[in-house]
Amino acid sequence: MARKPPRWYFSFRSPYSWMAYRDLIGRYPDVAEVIDWLPFWEPDDRHNDHLEQNGVQLPYVAMSREKHLYILQDVRRLTRERDLEMVWPVDREPRWEVSHLAYLVAEEHGRGREFIDRAYRARWQDGLDISDPEVIAGFGAELGIAPELLGGAWADQAVRERGLTALNAVHRDGVFGVPYFIDGFEKFWGVDRLPGFVAAVRGRAAAARSAAAAASTD
């Protein structure tokens, strides 16, 4: 079986995933270019019912009040360390398919990275509600994608089928939170584990280059 490429799972919901994204593109752009980017989200009832019927149960649990208060404090501390300006969004009626399925559409159009940047900026810097299809549709002009394709992705049956494939990948890789990084059998969970993932990816690439150089001299 061919080795899977190194990859990371991101979510627009998570402030830790947002910070990992900023670290990845700002500090480790070489690694960002050679890994797969895969979405993770908590499915709606329709997706969840289909997953359960096929024996797939994602390891999502509701957050306690104590954990929520800790995260508020922790995120403030980590954003200060990174000199990031952020706002804490209010999710009145979160529908994570709206943004994450739109990402799949943008990726199909070759604008996945740009969509990620725009969605993170909208949620964590502008305080916009990315569960609102109109907000997501508003990215269309900037990305060169028809607004109705982005805003309507969450209700498009073909895109929802692709969403099931993405959620199955979450299950197969044993992802239980984000950001989550995988290189071979090595798994790294959390923004503070990103340097270890980077070292693993760079080390394997360096070993491959050395092996290729040695082979060329034989």
C-alpha positions, 0 to 999 in steps of 0.5 A: 500500500502506498504511503499516504502524504502528510496531512492536517485536519483543520476546522473553521470552528476552532480558534486553535485551528485558525492559529495553526493555519497562521503558524503554518503559512507564516512560519513553515510555508515549505511544509504547507505546500507539500501536505494535504489540507483536509476539513473537519467539522461536526456534521448536521443531522442528515450527515450524522444519520448517514454516517451512523447507518454506515457504522461511522461515529465521530468522536465529538462531545459537548464542551463543559462550561469549565473547558469553555472558560479555560479555552477563552483564557488560553486563546487570549494568551496564545493570540497575544503571543502571536500578536494576532488581533481577533474577535470572539464570534457568536454562533447563534445557529451554527451550521458547519456544513455551510462553510466546510462544504463551500470549501470543497467547492472552492477546492474543486475550483482551485481556490481552496487555500484562498477560501480557507484564508477568507473564511478564517479572516471572516470568522476570527478577525471580522466576527462574521457568521460563517454559518450564514450562506449569504456570508459565504456567498459573499466570498464569491466575487473575491475568489472568482467563483459564482456566489450561488455555488459557495452559498448553496454548497451546504444544500447541494446533494452532490457536494453533500456526498463529497462531504460524507467522503471527507467525514469518512476520512476523519473517521479512518484517520482517528481524528478526535480534534483539531488541528490534527497533523499526520505523517505516516504513523506519527500523529500530532494533536494541537497547535503546540504540536505543529513544530514536531510535525514540521520536523517530521515532514522536513526530516523525511524529505531530507532523507529522501533527497539524500537517498536520491543523491546517493543513488545517482552516484552509484 
